[in-house]
Amino acid sequence: MSTLKLSGISKRFGATIALDGVDLELGPGQVHALIGENGAGKSTLMNVISGAVKPEAGLMELDGNPYQPSSPAHARDHGISLIHQELSLFPHLTVAENIVMGIEPARLGVMNFEASRKRALGLLRDFGHPEIEPETRVRRLPIALRQIVEICRAIASNSRIVLMDEPTSSLQGRDVARLFDVIRRLRDDGVSVVYISHFLEEVREIADSYIVLRDGKNVSSGRICDASDDELIAQMVGRPVETLFPERLRRPTAEVALEVSGLIAPPTVKGASFKLHRGEVLGIAGLMGSGRTEMVRAIFGLAPAQAGVIRVGGRHEDAERAVPARRISQGVGYISEDRQGEGLALALPIADNITMTRMSAFSRLGWISRSRQRAEAQKWANRLVVRARDVSEKVRRLSGGNQQKVALARLLHQDVEVLLLDEPTRGIDIGSKAQVYELIEKLAEQGKAVLMVSSYLPELFGMCDRLAVMSRGWLSETRPIEEWTPESVMQAAIGTSARNDGNN
């Protein structure tokens, strides 16, 4: 008997059809991969199963009995938990309080904080992160550690079915391996897992079977070992994707667009120096906590620097004086790895998010022309193939990948000369990744300078001209990508600190 069976599930949001007669069957102890492009309906289907969204048509059965969850709490009572792609933690609460949320140990209505702490600490230790203190407020954690807390919260409820929506989007290789070990233990204990991922190598390693969604419909399913990557990609996007990375025909110029010398931003950035040339894509690799994100934030003026010199377009200034407004005026654009927390204004329309850093393009004497703003935003939304009704739609209603496209569209409208991209393809499907890579390549061909921070080594090797590695707060020297291998990058990331004199 199936543990969970869905038949003809349909759901629409206004004029948008999110699910159109989806079927899914999940057996006990089965790891089932759910794959498809952003906007295909994957997250909506997970929200239906977890009780966050009510379907308009279709039937669900749990252990052969009708299943109609009225809320996520109702679903958890039935043994179903969801790990969200966009983290659903309470930042003002502690790690322990988030992990035991809804299953708090209590007596006579009084929460047992010590029992909660022990439960949280045990799960964090099992996941290989005993350094995360249960008493820490979640808002103080970097996004990668928040993802660990989200995973531990789902596991804490001892569910029979665990839904995982892009659970590794912010994780490093070691934590991905630990998560897979957890999934295997769950599978061996008879727990069923629905696993969403845009990384086909992950799907192959952990899943038994798969289903592909496209435009809210089932298009194929079967055993994962019986389908090639090319077949899966073609089913996801509706066409073959010949090459993921564009051909690099350009050559970076000798002109330096951004130079950083002796940057120090305690406590994570101890020393970083590099030169970024026009027409170049420079990659920054490194493990979680290495200081790579903090370095980019300090360059843009979002994190305080203690020392260092930054030169943009030939003008020098002390790193301590960096502020975002100055960087924007200098033609520097930034995309945060945390698109929902600080990269986008979720409550505002797409048009406002795309145009907010350059209102002068459609304003006069302080008055904004809304029609010109919408036209400008629509131009960039069309270019990046943002799936939405129109640019008046609120950004919070978009899928994660389409939200990321809106963030990129803002930089295009801003007409930046230097792009600081922190995990620019996090949570984006394969088809959209190819579009983003093509866009980055075209921008570099136009003479723009691109700094790309990424945890995904294949995209660094596929896109970058040169690469540097952040390790324990120190940035290595930059070297041509041909002089690196995945093994040497990892060795540099986990090895001893290598100081960089900046002459590269």
N, C-alpha and C positions, 0 to 999 in steps of 0.2 A: 504494500500500500504506500502511496505517496505521502510524504510528510506535508507538503504544500502543493496545491494545484490551483492554477489560475486559468480561467476560460473566458475569452472574449472581453478582456478588460479594456474599457474605453474611458477617456477623460479629455475634456477640452477646457481651455482657459480663454474665454471670449471667442475670437475667431480662430485661435490657434488650437489645432488638434494635437494634443500631446501623446495620447495613446489611442490606437485605433484597432481594437480587437486583438489584444495581445494574449497569447497563451504561454504558460510556463508550468513545468512540473519538476518538483524537487524531491529526491528520495533521501532517506536517512543516511547520514554520514557521507553525503555527496557535496563536492565543491563544484558549483556551477558558475561559469563565467558569463557575464552579461556585457556584451561589447557593442559599440556603435559610436557614431559621431556625436559631438555635443549637440543637444537639441533633439536627439533621436528618441528620447523618452525614458532613458535609463533611470535617472534620478526620480522622475515622477512615478515610475513603477515601484521603486523602493519606498517612496513616501506613501503609496497606496497600501503596500503590504504592511508597513509599520504604523498605519493608522493616522498619518498626518494629513492625508488627502483621501477624500471619498470618491470612488469611481462612479461614473454615471451609468455604466452598463457592465455586465459581466458577473461572473461568479467566482468566489474563492472558497476553497475547502482546506481545512487543517485536520489532518488525520482522518479524512473522510467525512468530517462534519462541517456544516456551513460556518464560514468565518467572515465576520463583518466588524472589524475593529472600529471603535468609535473615537479612539485617541491613541497616541503613542503609549500612554500608560496602560491602556487596555491591551495593546499588542504585547507589551512587556509582561503583562500578567499571563498571556498565552505563550510566553517563552520566545518572543521575537524581539530582537534588538537591532538597532541601526547605527553604524558608524558613518557619520556624515562626511561628505567631501568638504563642504564649507563648515568648519567646526561649530558645534552648537553648545559650546561650554558657557558657563557663567563666569566672566572674567573677574568679578568682584568677590567670588567665593574661593575657598582654598582648593587645592588639588584633591584632598580627601573628600571634601564636601561634594565636589563634582563627580568623583568616581562612584560614590554610594548614593547619588541622587536618585530618589524613588525607591531605594531598597535600604534606607538608613536603619542601622541597628538601633533599636530604641526599647525602652521599658516604661510602661505607664505614660506613653506619649512624650517622654524625654529622650532626646537623641544621646546615644552613647558615643561621645567623641573619641574616646580611646579605642574602642572597637573599630570605629570608622578609620582611624589612623592606621591601625594594624592591618586592616583589610586592604587599604590603599597601598601601604608599604610593601605588603606581600606581592601584590600584582605588579608593582613597579620593579621589584627585585626579580620576579620571574621574567620580566621583559628586558632585564639587563640595565635598568636605570635606577639603582638605589640612591643616586645622588639627587634625585628629585624629591624635595622635602614635602611630605603631605600637608604641612601647614602653609606652604607657599601659596600666595594668591596667583591664580592662573594668569592674570594680566601681566605678571612679571616674567612669564616664561616666553622664550622665542617660539615661533610658530611650529617648528619641528617637535619641540617637547610638548606643546599643546596637543599635537596629533597623537603622541604617545598616551596622554591622559585620556583623550577621546576613545582610543582603542581599549584602554584598561577599563573604562566605564562600561563599554559594551560587554566585555568579558566578565565583569563583576556580577552581572545579573544571572549568570549560569543559564543562558538561553539555549533553547533547542535549535533555533534558527538564528544565524547572525548574518545580517546584510552589511556588506562592506562597499561603500561608495568611494572609490579612489583612496583607499587607506594609506597608500605609500606616496601620495603626491608630495609630501614634505619630508619624507624619511630618507636617511642615508643608507648605504648598502648594508651596514651591519644591522640596522634596525629592520630593514626589509627582510633579511635572513631570519631575524628573531620572530618577526610577525609570521613568516611562513612556518616556522617551527610551531608557533601557537596554533595556526590553522590546522596543521597536521595532527596535533594533539586533539583538537576539537573534533576533527573528522574521525579519528580513531575511537573517540568516545561516543560516536553516533550523532554528533552535532552537524547540522547541514549549514552550508555557507553559500551565499550568493555573492560573487566577487566581481566588482566593476573595476576595470583598469584599461587605460589607453596603451599600456606597455604589453605588447604581445609576448615578450619573453617571460614576463611575470605570469601571464595567463597559462602559458605552456608548462611552467614549472609547478603550478599549484592546482590547476583546475582539471577535473575529469571530463566535463562536458561544457558546451557553450550554446548560447543563443545570440543571434545578431539582430539588433533592432535598427530600422532605418525609417525615418519619418513616422515613428510611432507604431510601426508594424513589424511582425516577425518576418524576416527574410530568409533565415537559414538557422539550422541547429544541428547538433551531432556531437560526436566525440572529438575532443580537441586534437587528438593524435591523428585523426583522419583528414584534417584540413591544413593546407599550407598557409604561410603568412600572406602570400599574394592573394590567395583565394579569400581569406578573411578580410583583407583590406578592400578588395574589390566589392565584397558584399556590404561592407560598412559604408563606403562612399558612393556605391553605385557605378563605379568605373575603375579600371586598373590605375594604380598609382605607380608610374614607371620608376621614378626616383624620388626619394624623400628629400634629399638635399640638392639644391641647385648647383649647376656647374659654376666654378669660380674662374672667370676669365679676367677679372680686374687685377690691378696691382696697386697696393697702398702707395700713397705719395710720401714724399719726405717731409711734408709739412706736418708739424705737431699740432693737433687740435686740443689735446688735454695732456698736461704734464703734472704728475704728483711726485713730490720729493719729501722724504722723511716724515710721512704722515703718521702721527701717533694719536690714537683715540682710546684712552683707557676705559675699561680694563682689557678689552678684547683685541684692539689693534695696536701692536707694538712697533711696527715698522713696515711701511709700504711705499714703494717708489716705482713708477713706470711712466712710459710715454705712449700715448695713443695717437696714431697718425690718421689723417684724413683718408677715407677709402678703406679703412682697416676694420676688421672684426677681431677684437682682442678678448680671449676667453679667460675667465677666472674660475679655477676649480678649487675644491677644498671640502673638508668634512664639516658637518654641523658643529657650530661653536668655534670654528677656526678663525672667525673674524671677517669673513668675506663680505657678508651683508652689512656689517657695521662699517666696513671700509667705504662701501659705496654710499651709505647714508651720511657718513662724515664728509665725503666729497661734495654731496649735494646740499649739505648744511642741515640735515635732519638729526644728526648726532654731534655732540660737542667734540671738537678736536683739541688736543693739548699742544701739539706742535706740528710743523710741516708747512710746506709751500705748495700752492695749487696755481697752475697757470692755464688759463682758458683763452684761446685766441690771442696769445702773446702778452696778456696782462697777468702780472703776478699779484698774489695776495696771500696773506697768512691764512692757514687753514682754520685758525680759531675764529676768523671773521666770516666764515662761509654761512650764508643763509639761503634758503630756497628761492626767495624773490630775486636775489642777485643772480643765482644760477639760471633761472628762467629768462631773465633779461639778457644773459650772455648766450642764450641759445642752447642750454643744456636741459635735457628732459630725463625724467626718472620714472621707472615702473617698479613698484614695490612687489616683493614676493607675497605680501599679504594684501591681496586685491580688495577683499571685503572690509578688512579692518582699517586700511588707510589708503588704498589705491583708488577707490571709487566712492562717490556719494550715492549710496544705494537708494536713498529716498527720492533722488532727483531723476529727471528723464535722461534718456540717452543723449539728447541734444545738449543739455547743460554739462554733462560729464565730458563730452568730446570737446566742447568749446571753452570751458571755464578758464583755461590758462592763456587764452588769446581772444578776448572779447572785442579788441579793436578792429577785427576783421569785418564786423557788421554793426558797429556803433558809431554814433556821431554826436559830439557835444554831450557825451554822457548818456545818450539814449540808445537803447538796443533795438535793432530791427529784428523782431522775432521771426519774420518770414525768411530773412536772409540767414539768420542763425540756423533755422531748420534746414534750409537748403544746403548750407555748408556742412552741417552734421550729417545729413543724408548722403552727401557725396562721399564722405569718408566711411560711413557705415556700409555703403554699397561696395566700396573698394575692398573692404575687409570681409565682406559677406557676413555681416552681423544678422543673425536670424531674429527678427523682431517684427511686430506689426508695423511700426513706424518709429521715428526718433522721439516721439512723445511718450513712448512706453517707459515705465520706471525700470531702472537698471536692476533692481532687486528681483524682477520677474524673469530675468535672462538666465540661461544655463551658465555654468562656470566658465566654459570656453568662450561663449559670446561676451561675457563680462570682460574677459581678458582682451578680446578684440577691441572693445570700447576703450580700454586703457591705452592700447596701441594707437587707436585712431586719434586719441587726444594728442599724442606726440606728433602725428602727421599734421594735424591742424596747427599745432604750435610751431611747425616748421623748424624743428630743432636741428642743430649742427652736430651735437654730441648726444648720444643716447646711452643712458645708464640703465641696463636691463637686468633686473634681478629675477631669475627663474621666469623668463618670458613665456615659456610654453607649459607652465605647470597647469595641469588639469585640462589640457587641450587635446582633442582627438587627433589621430594621424593625418586625416585630410586637412584639418585646420593647421596642424604643425607645418605641413608642406607649404601652405599659403603664407604662414608667418616667416618661415625660412626664406621663401622667395621674396617677400617684402624686405627683409633685412638685407638680403643680397642686393636688391635694387637700390636701397638707400645707400649702401656702401659704394655702389657703382656711381652714384651721384656725388660722391665725395664726403658723405656723412661719416662720422667716426662712431663706432659701436663698441661698447664695453658690455660683455655678456657674462653674467654670473650664472652658473648652472651646476646642478647635481647630476645631470644626465650626460655622461661622457660621450655617447655617440653623437649628440648634437654639437658638443664642443669640437670633436674631431671632424665633423661634417661641415661646420660653418666657419671655424676660426682660422685666421692667418697665423696668429701667435697665441701662446698660452702661458699663463703664470699660475702658480699653485699657492694657496694660502694655507699655512700650517702654524697652529699655536700663536696666531697673531702676527706672523711674519709672512710677507709676500716674497716668493722666490723671484729670481730674475725671469724676464720674459724670453721665451725661445720660440723659434719657428715651430709650427705644429708638427712638421715632419720629424723634428728631433724628439718628440714625445711618443710614448706608447701608453696604453691604459695602465700597464703595470708600473711604468715609471711615474705616472701621475699619482697613483695610489701610494707608491713608495714615498714620494715627496710630501703627500698629504699626511701620512702617519709618521714620517721620519723626524729627524731632529731639525730644529729651526735653522733656516738658511737665510742669512741677512742679505738684503738687496741694496746695492749702492746707487741704484737708480739710473745707471748708465746703460740703458737697454731700450 
